[in-house]
């Protein structure tokens, strides 16, 4: 097995490379510059010569966007080229936002891979379209629906916003959006899950990649405030985003069945917030 990691210098891609190295896997990292060189050299022949068996595609557009911005995103073209010109097993990193609002306001169920897919925003819709293309292209392919990955190397997002305020010893925290419940997963654990499923040739179809546990934003603020030794007097929340459910927590039963037991215990018995706080960069 030889793995091509497309997007190797990104937030998640860099951790995936580390995990491949730790496991002694044969892998080739590809960044934007390498990708251009590959296209010029002839992708199909390069895959044959280098005996690539598996692609982990982790360079997809990871930020929310407006529908009118779609022409600025080249991810679809890259996916199409790889599906068309190679026969490698394709591991695509998607998003749990493809589930949309669903019925979460009724009973707050954990979302399994068979739950209804009802994306309500441009980002979720876009990811779902690519999912379908990949699943139809080859029965060996995999879709990884990720929750919010957290890590100290990430330069934006919820945790960065909170920490920036706490570092200034703010006792009043202002959040742009609502006090939602989310499933958060430390990025190093996400990489471990993704790589272990990628090397399991019997693992096909859709997989949820999360912690299986929900935590509210105000709880995260409390945990981080304790770490920074800041006493919070007030938290001001904004409105929920139109495309976001109040609660989004994944059922990770299928993922557990397709990874080694030791890894399942390591990841799912861990406190993700503590792992984030303890990370050294």
ChimeraX attribute file (.defattr): number of C-alpha atoms within 10 A of each C-alpha:
attribute: neighborCount
match mode: 1-to-1
recipient: residues
	/A:1	10
	/A:2	16
	/A:3	23
	/A:4	23
	/A:5	24
	/A:6	22
	/A:7	23
	/A:8	23
	/A:9	18
	/A:10	16
	/A:11	19
	/A:12	22
	/A:13	23
	/A:14	19
	/A:15	19
	/A:16	28
	/A:17	22
	/A:18	15
	/A:19	20
	/A:20	19
	/A:21	12
	/A:22	10
	/A:23	12
	/A:24	9
	/A:25	15
	/A:26	12
	/A:27	17
	/A:28	16
	/A:29	18
	/A:30	19
	/A:31	15
	/A:32	13
	/A:33	8
	/A:34	13
	/A:35	16
	/A:36	11
	/A:37	11
	/A:38	16
	/A:39	13
	/A:40	9
	/A:41	11
	/A:42	11
	/A:43	17
	/A:44	16
	/A:45	13
	/A:46	14
	/A:47	18
	/A:48	13
	/A:49	9
	/A:50	11
	/A:51	14
	/A:52	20
	/A:53	16
	/A:54	23
	/A:55	23
	/A:56	23
	/A:57	23
	/A:58	22
	/A:59	22
	/A:60	19
	/A:61	15
	/A:62	12
	/A:63	7
	/A:64	10
	/A:65	14
	/A:66	9
	/A:67	11
	/A:68	8
	/A:69	9
	/A:70	12
	/A:71	7
	/A:72	7
	/A:73	11
	/A:74	11
	/A:75	13
	/A:76	15
	/A:77	10
	/A:78	16
	/A:79	17
	/A:80	14
	/A:81	13
	/A:82	17
	/A:83	17
	/A:84	11
	/A:85	13
	/A:86	19
	/A:87	18
	/A:88	21
	/A:89	23
	/A:90	28
	/A:91	26
	/A:92	25
	/A:93	22
	/A:94	28
	/A:95	21
	/A:96	25
	/A:97	25
	/A:98	24
	/A:99	24
	/A:100	20
	/A:101	21
	/A:102	18
	/A:103	14
	/A:104	16
	/A:105	11
	/A:106	7
	/A:107	7
	/A:108	14
	/A:109	16
	/A:110	17
	/A:111	20
	/A:112	17
	/A:113	20
	/A:114	8
	/A:115	13
	/A:116	14
	/A:117	18
	/A:118	16
	/A:119	21
	/A:120	18
	/A:121	20
	/A:122	18
	/A:123	21
	/A:124	21
	/A:125	18
	/A:126	18
	/A:127	23
	/A:128	21
	/A:129	12
	/A:130	17
	/A:131	23
	/A:132	11
	/A:133	14
	/A:134	23
	/A:135	19
	/A:136	10
	/A:137	15
	/A:138	16
	/A:139	12
	/A:140	19
	/A:141	23
	/A:142	26
	/A:143	24
	/A:144	25
	/A:145	22
	/A:146	23
	/A:147	24
	/A:148	20
	/A:149	23
	/A:150	25
	/A:151	24
	/A:152	17
	/A:153	15
	/A:154	14
	/A:155	10
	/A:156	9
	/A:157	12
	/A:158	15
	/A:159	19
	/A:160	16
	/A:161	15
	/A:162	19
	/A:163	17
	/A:164	11
	/A:165	15
	/A:166	23
	/A:167	12
	/A:168	10
	/A:169	16
	/A:170	18
	/A:171	15
	/A:172	14
	/A:173	19
	/A:174	15
	/A:175	17
	/A:176	13
	/A:177	14
	/A:178	17
	/A:179	20
	/A:180	19
	/A:181	18
	/A:182	22
	/A:183	23
	/A:184	25
	/A:185	27
	/A:186	25
	/A:187	26
	/A:188	21
	/A:189	26
	/A:190	24
	/A:191	22
	/A:192	22
	/A:193	26
	/A:194	25
	/A:195	21
	/A:196	19
	/A:197	22
	/A:198	23
	/A:199	15
	/A:200	11
	/A:201	13
	/A:202	10
	/A:203	19
	/A:204	20
	/A:205	17
	/A:206	21
	/A:207	27
	/A:208	27
	/A:209	31
	/A:210	30
	/A:211	27
	/A:212	20
	/A:213	19
	/A:214	17
	/A:215	17
	/A:216	15
	/A:217	20
	/A:218	18
	/A:219	12
	/A:220	15
	/A:221	19
	/A:222	14
	/A:223	15
	/A:224	20
	/A:225	21
	/A:226	13
	/A:227	12
	/A:228	14
	/A:229	12
	/A:230	16
	/A:231	14
	/A:232	16
	/A:233	9
	/A:234	11
	/A:235	13
	/A:236	13
	/A:237	16
	/A:238	11
	/A:239	11
	/A:240	14
	/A:241	13
	/A:242	9
	/A:243	15
	/A:244	18
	/A:245	21
	/A:246	17
	/A:247	20
	/A:248	26
	/A:249	24
	/A:250	25
	/A:251	20
	/A:252	20
	/A:253	13
	/A:254	15
	/A:255	22
	/A:256	20
	/A:257	11
	/A:258	17
	/A:259	20
	/A:260	13
	/A:261	10
	/A:262	8
	/A:263	15
	/A:264	18
	/A:265	11
	/A:266	10
	/A:267	20
	/A:268	17
	/A:269	10
	/A:270	15
	/A:271	14
	/A:272	22
	/A:273	18
	/A:274	13
	/A:275	17
	/A:276	19
	/A:277	15
	/A:278	11
	/A:279	12
	/A:280	9
	/A:281	6
